[in-house]
Amino acid sequence: MGNSQFDHVSVTKKANIYFDGKCISHNLVFPDQTRKTLGVIMPGTLTFGTDTPEVMEIVQGKCRARIGPDGEWKTYEGGQQFRVPGQSSFEIEVSEPVHYVCHFSNQ
């Protein structure tokens, strides 16, 4: 993490659009079949469910997030990340556009 670009990836042409356009992302698949999404979250408070463990890398912007419905709110900004277990959820509160990469774990 920390690079400003990804090389040698396949990108799905159609965007994933969630929450009436408040979150828009594209799927990336790497040669080793690792999956990530690359996107932007617009201002608002959104709740995402997870099937597999995820790492949310904040590329640019600032947000608050909490893991699970009873988690503690923490602030994250560009260059920081947070982990979310599989079969869980996280809530994210965004006051300015947040650019992110979601890293999916195969574990």
MOSUL-V434565 format. One record per pair of residues at least 24 apart in sequence whose C-alpha atoms are under 10 Angstrom apart, sorted by the first residue. I is the first residue (numbers start at 1). GAP is how many residues later the second one is. Records with the same first field share a line. If there is no record, write none. Layout:
I = GAP, GAP
This chain:
1 = 56, 58, 78, 79, 80, 100, 102
2 = 55, 56, 57, 76, 77, 78
3 = 56
4 = 55
6 = 24
9 = 24, 25, 26
10 = 25
11 = 25, 26, 27
12 = 25
15 = 24
18 = 28, 30
19 = 25, 26, 27, 28
22 = 24, 72, 75
23 = 74, 75, 76
24 = 75
25 = 74, 75, 76, 77
26 = 75
27 = 75
28 = 73, 74, 75
33 = 73
34 = 69, 70, 71, 72
35 = 67, 68, 69, 70, 71
36 = 65, 66, 67, 68, 69
37 = 63, 64, 65, 66, 67
38 = 61, 62, 63, 64, 65
39 = 59, 60, 61, 62, 63
40 = 57, 58, 59, 60, 61
41 = 51, 52, 53, 54, 55, 56, 57, 58, 59
42 = 51, 52, 53, 54, 55, 56, 57
43 = 49, 50, 51, 52, 53, 54, 55
44 = 48, 49, 50, 51, 52, 53
45 = 46, 47, 48, 49, 50
46 = 44, 45, 46, 47, 48
47 = 42, 43, 44, 45, 46
48 = 40, 41, 42, 43, 44
49 = 35, 36, 37, 38, 39, 40, 41, 42
50 = 34, 35, 36, 37, 38, 39, 40, 54
51 = 33, 34, 35, 36, 37, 38, 53, 54
52 = 32, 33, 34, 35, 36, 52, 53, 54, 55
53 = 30, 31, 32, 33, 34, 35, 36, 50, 51, 52, 53, 54
54 = 28, 29, 30, 31, 32, 34, 47, 48, 49, 50, 51, 52
55 = 26, 27, 28, 29, 30, 46, 47, 48, 49, 50
56 = 24, 25, 26, 27, 28, 44, 45, 46, 47, 48
57 = 24, 25, 26, 42, 43, 44, 45, 46
58 = 24, 40, 41, 42, 43, 44
59 = 39, 40, 41, 42
60 = 36, 37, 38, 39, 40
61 = 33, 34, 35, 36, 37, 38, 39
62 = 31, 32, 33, 34, 35, 36, 37
63 = 29, 30, 31, 32, 33, 34, 35
64 = 27, 28, 29, 30, 31
65 = 25, 26, 27, 28, 29
66 = 24, 25, 26, 27
67 = 24, 25
